[in-house]
Amino acid sequence: MFYIPSEGHGLPHNPFNALITPRPIAWVSTQDANGVRNLAPYSFFNGTSYTPPQVMFASTGTKPDQSEGKDSLANIRETGVFCINIVEEAMRDAMNASTTTFEKDVDEFDRAGLEAAQCDTIDCPRLVGAPASMECRMTQIVEQLGENNFIIMGEVTGIHMRDDCIVDGIFDVTTFRPLARLGYRDYSVVDNTFTLARPDD
């Protein structure tokens, strides 16, 4: 099968995001200028550099109570900061609950029954109990083609790692089984890892 995206695919559901899998999930915590906390998952997410450490995630779509984009984007525009919390399998139901389109003045930590703590290097909440949380200062917001498609980029200014996830001096993903997004409504967990030495090691 071949299709041109602008002409449609003829399938019951858009296959595009099922092609890019598995995708790590950035559970992004923010707050607005009045301190209302937001927590939302984004699976177009990755790291972009080591030194200084930098990350990106993409926000697509809109909400009726925001003039442009979603709550996370609006909050980052207001405050210039955000925190990316890593999602483990044990948190999948709470993560899924946070996909609900709440009104912008709803505290999503409370709605999902999750505990927040204050970040150390930025004025932003982070998720207590996450395997890792990356405190980020926004460096740029890039507008993409289409309506309400944005890339948010940030420098990581502080990193929290849960103590039980550090084994023999490394951050060991097998201790918490990271949740990954597939296509449609499908997810996976990382529970089978292996090591490959590079030829020039």
N, C-alpha and C positions, 0 to 999 in steps of 0.2 A: 504494500500500500504506500502511496505517496500522496501528500496533500500540501497545498499552499495555505498557510494559516489565514491569510486575509480572505480566502475563498471558502473556508470552512472545511471540516473533516468528515461530516456525515455520520459520525458515531454518536451514541446516546450521551456521552460525556466527553469533555475536552481531555485528550490524552497527554497534553503537554507536560503537566507537572508529574505524570507517572514516568516520564522519560528520564528525569533527573532524580535518581534515587540511589541509596537512601540519603535523605537530607537531615542534617542535625537541626535541632529546634532551639531557637533563641526564645526563652521565656522572658520577655522584656518588661521590666518594671520601670515605671516613671511616676511622676506626680506633676500636677499642674501648678500654676503660680499660687493657687490657694491651698495647696497641700493635699488635694484629692488624689488618692493613689490609684494607679492603673497597672494591670498585669495582663499581658496578652502574648500568645505564642506566634512566632513567625518562622517559617521553615525555608524561606529564601535567605539563608544566613551562612556566614563563614568568617574565618580569619583571613586577613589580607597581608599582614607583614609581621615579622618577628621583632624588629628593633626600629622604633618603639613598637610594642604590640598594638595592632589595630584590627578592628572588626568591621563588618558591614551586615546590615539586614535590609530587606526590601519590604516596603509597605505598599500594598495595592488596594484599590477600592476606596469606598467612602462610607460615611455615616450621615444619617439625616440631621444630627445635631452638631456636626462639624462642617465648617465652610469648605475645608479641603483635607482630604485624607482621613485618617483614623485618629483615635485618641492618643496613641503612643506618639505619632508624628506631631500632633498639635502640642503635646506636652514637651517634647524635645525642642520644638521651635521656641517655646516659652522659656524653658529653663537651661537648655544647652547640655543636659546630661541625661544618661540612662544607665540601666544596669541589665546585663544579660545573665540570666540564671539558666544553668544547664538542667535539663529534664531527665529524671530517671524513671524507669518503668513503674516504680511504686507510686509515682505522682501522676500517673496517666489520667486518672479520673478527675483530679483537681485541675490538671492542665486542660482537659477537655471542657470542664465547666467554665474555664476562663475564655473559651472561644465564643461564649454567648455575647450577643450585641447588647450590652447594657448602655443606659444613658450615661453621658460623660461625667455626671456628678456622683456616680455609684463607685464605692470603694470595692474594687474587685478582689483584693486580698480577703476582705470580710466575706464577700459572697462565696468565694471558693473555700472558705474555712482555713485560710493559710496565715501563718505568722510572718510579719515583716520586721526587719531591723533597719536601722539607719546605716547607710554606707559610711565608710571612713574618709574617702577622699572627695566625695561629691555629695550634694544635698539631694538625696534620692533614696527610696526604699530598696531593700534587697530581700530575697526570699530566704527565710531561716530554714535550714535543713537541706538546701539544694547541694548537690555534690560539689558544685563550684559556682561562683558568681563573679562576674567581671564588671567592675565599675568603669564607666566610660564617659569621656567628655567628647561631645559631638565636634567633629572637625569640618564636615560638610554634608549638605543634603543635595543630592543630585536628582533633578527632575528628568524622568525618562519619557519616551514616546508614549502616547496614550493618555487617558484621563486618570489622574490620581495614582500615578505610578512613580514612586520615589525610592532612592537608595539613601539610607542613613549610614554615615560612616563615622567612626569614633576611635579615639585613642584610649587604650585601656590604662587607667591610672591606679588601679588597685585590684587585687585578685584574692578572693576567699576560696579556700579548698577545705572540704570536710576532712577531718583528721583520719577517719577510717578509710578514705579513698587513697591515702598515700601508703604504698606498700614498697618496702625496700628502696625507698628514695624516689619512687616514680608515682605519678598520678595514674592509678590503675583503674581503667574503665570497667574491668570485669567485676569490681567490687559493688557496682551499682546498676549495671545494665542500662546504658543510655537508650533513651527512646528516640527513634528516628521516624521521619515522615516518608511515606511512599506516595503513591498517587491516590486520587479520589478521597475516600475516608479510611485508607489503609495505613497502618503503622507497623513498625518492626522494633525489635530490641537487639542490641549488640550483645551476644552471648557466646560468640565463637571467634576467638582472635588467634593470630599467628604472627610470627616475626620473620621478616626477610632481611638478610644482610645485603647491603649494597655491594656491587662489584668492587668499588674503590674503598670499602671500609678497611 
